[in-house]
Amino acid sequence: MADTFTVIGRPGPRVDAMEQTMGRAMYTDDLKLPGMLVGRLLPSTQAHAVIKSIDTSGAEALDGVKAVITGADLPITYGILPISQDENALATDRVRYIGEPVAAVAAIDAQTAQRALDLIDVRFEPLDQVRTLDEALAHDLPLIHGEGEGQNLHRSAALEFGDVDEGFGAADHVREDVFFYKGSTHTALETHAALASYSADGKLTLWSSTQVPHYVHRTLEKVLEMPSGRIRVIAPPVGGGFGGKTDPFSHEIAACKLSMVTGRPVKITLNREEVFYAHRGRHPVLMWVRTGFESNGRITAMHFKTFLDGGAYGSYGVATLYYTGALQTSTYQIPNYRFEGVRVFTNKPVCGPKRGHGTPQPRFALECQLDKAAQDLGIDPAAIRLINAVEPDSMTVNHLRITSCALTETIDRVVEASGFSSKHGELPRGRGVGLAVGAYMSGAGLPIYWNDMPQSEVQIKVDRGGGVTVYSMAADIGQGSTSMLATVVAECLGLEPSDMNMVTADTDLTPVDLGSYSSRVTFMAGNAALDAGDRVRNRVFTAVADKLGIDPEELVARHGRIEVGTDSGSGMPWPEAVRLAVAASGPLIESGSYRAPELAGPYRGSGVGISPAYSYSACVVELWCDPDTGMVSIERVWLAHDIGRAINPLLVEGQIEGGVYMGLGEALFEEHAFRGALHKGPSFLDYKTPTTLDMPPVECIIVESDDPEGPFGAKEVGQGPLLPVIPAVANAIHDALGVRIDETPFTPDKIVAAMRDVSRGGTGRIGPDRVPDFEFPPLTRVEPPDGFGAGFRAS
Amino acid sequence: MTDGIITIPINGEKHRIAVSDNRTLLEVLREDLSMTGTKHGCDLGECGTCTVLLDGQPVLSCVTLARQVDGREVTTIEGLSDGPDPDALQTAFAELGAAQCGYCTPGMLLSARSLLDHNSDPTTDEINQALSGNLCRCTGYSKIISAVHLAALRSAD
């Protein structure tokens, strides 16, 4: 089938690449409207306090200040998840973290806005702070949400699939390990920006650097109490997201309110420090893992506990909590599985989704533990993964439906390319290789608010000259979604991606796509585009076939023509065919849609982790680690990724390389660190991300398993390739020096401490050795899926 | 804050601008002249996003005062191309997928231009050094490095 494609599978530039490189791509902060005011947010200086009073009179009296608003002006709560409507755009009666917006101003320029912030007098009555997981689990500290004292629990979960005790009973070897994954943040280079314009006729337009215009649209409807039909949300090109622009944010809502109050456009652009406080990044997660193995390495049971430090509000946290337990089974056949997890509130910036959303943390733990078990059992690290690897067309014990799956091939390919087998355990001291795998969803199976409507819709309009315009609400955040849509439609119509005119991410003009999160756009918007493209093509084929007196099935769209069979140059040019179709059946405008199949299992929490398809990755890292200084130098990375089908291999490689890069940053330096409740370094000087000098060569291996439901067989690549990178580094450090760093990031101080421990006769392990003694809720016991039996697999 | 008049040749065009002492070159470009091709990522000289060329050398426009550049040649992304004809780097970056979100791209391109102006055939190590002050969060840099090599190769033809 692959050789019948014309543009699918062909490496090519983004459709907007020249606009970007010529400096003409307009991001939100590049937009300017006549009479525009500058808005700013006043951050809380307190981590946990009651707001006794806010005096804005000084700011209001300042020349050039047009409006000052506080929490009282925006009393309606919101949150990305229907079950976590716990945020206000501006704090109302309490502040819960340093940096939380308390008031907002609009002024004629940035200096005046800053002076106005300085003149706002907020009186706080401090409360005891809850700064750590242990403090959150204490019974004698104030509740961050609610009154009185007690444990600051957000949500907990306890699920068992199969019979874990029986599984452990059948094991020849059982391991228990504790791991900690530090929090990190996205730091997209474009800081968040929002420009709001309220018109005299009562309509509101918001331009915002958001990954999710649809959810921002819904939030504004609620918080501003305006019909959504009077609100237009536009996401201009977004300068990087990685999950950091996936919540509705204070500055978006405040800009709208300030524009409504002043009658003038208002732009709020966060500065870099404010972005660190806005956060929504990787949750710090403490993990305890107990796994039983047969002597051949087969897993008999797994018990996984996670403790998430969520920060001050809910955000995506309930989903994140379940994600820390959901995808362990997506790579390995775990016949009996127990997951217990809890997310707590603390007085720190809010955690949310970052590339891999809740799954890099357990993936780190799982892949490191497997390496340890392989060593215990005398099995090769690749072999223990292969013997447990999930197979295509199977069900997991927690009711995930696996369809296409080339996990085994990704392992084989990466092992072969890297020479892993001849290097592991064989390289000189200080040099090592590590292997790990991962899997990720091609889109969350369910929308954030449950409904029966399509998750993605695409419209195509063809003009009489043959010009094709594609409309989709999918926001291009750099991942290339606009190019993906152009390529899918171009393939359907026999045109070039560069022929397509793309209108995206505008709630007035484009049909709904839920947003650029959960690696859903290629699969879902791509399928909607394929559906719409097929409809356009069918109408054109019908008209042309009538004209030529042949069967539409004989026609082919290719190279800008509608041709008959294999006869090149036959038929007619595309524009002529379009005019025939318009004459025959009216305007050539078609829409398509996609909705994922029903996949949820029979238990509460099963909505998280299900997906119409899973991507698979395997990674080998080779590194040098200086035994004296603990400095790690990554020498080369091999990453094989099962994408189903590469719609554009150039962009696929870009996502793999970017995922490896971000994974290496989290492995080696990045940590969202706090001194008490105060962010330690909200700047690029303190929060180190990899530069050109830190990046090794990355060898990308694209594996195509041709997914049965993906558009042209495609699956995701935006998030999956990050997952195995972090544990592959940890495993390579172990191979290099024999030490185990069970806590990210793997900084020189930890490695030196581990080496010192070895020299004193210790095991050379650095990391937490206990988890809190927390009483999880009673286990919900879930029967394995139908057909799941002795042979383990079910189709 | 007193205003003073400065004259800056930007991309070969002279601009006379009244600026206060604390006005940065970045603010002059983006706000006074609406030349928004120059982006900003931190406003503290940490990320390289706002890189422009000053007399051919890369500088961070967010920590360069406008008064300091009075009379000196400034080149921004808008001036990298020759009218509608892109620079070899701009074409190579586009073709090889060196821009993903595109936000670091203008600054990256100007750092790369300065490198090639001084060294027409740089090694990978030299490219890594020259671009080490420009952060990119999307690409992992490898396609950027390849694009610089490609532009150098084509320029040598």
Interface residues (C-beta under 8 A of the other chain):
Chain A: P13 R14 D16 A17 M18 E19 Q20 T21 M22 G23 R24 A25 M26 Y27 D29 D30 K32 H186 T187 A188 L189 E190 T191 P237 V238 G239 G240 G241 F242 N271 R272 I477 G478 Q479 G480 L650 L651 E653 G654 E657 G658 G659 V660 Y661 M662 S683 F684 L685 T689 T691 T692 L693 M695 P697 V698
Chain B: R30 S34 T36 G37 T38 K39 H40 G41 C42 D43 L44 E46 C47 T49 T76 I77 E78 L80 S81 P86 L89 Q90 T91 F93 A94 E95 L96 G97 A99 Q100 C101 G102 Y103 C104 T105 P106 L109 I127 N128 Q129 L131 S132 G133 N134 L135 C136 R137 C138 T139 G140 Y141 S142 K143 I144 I145
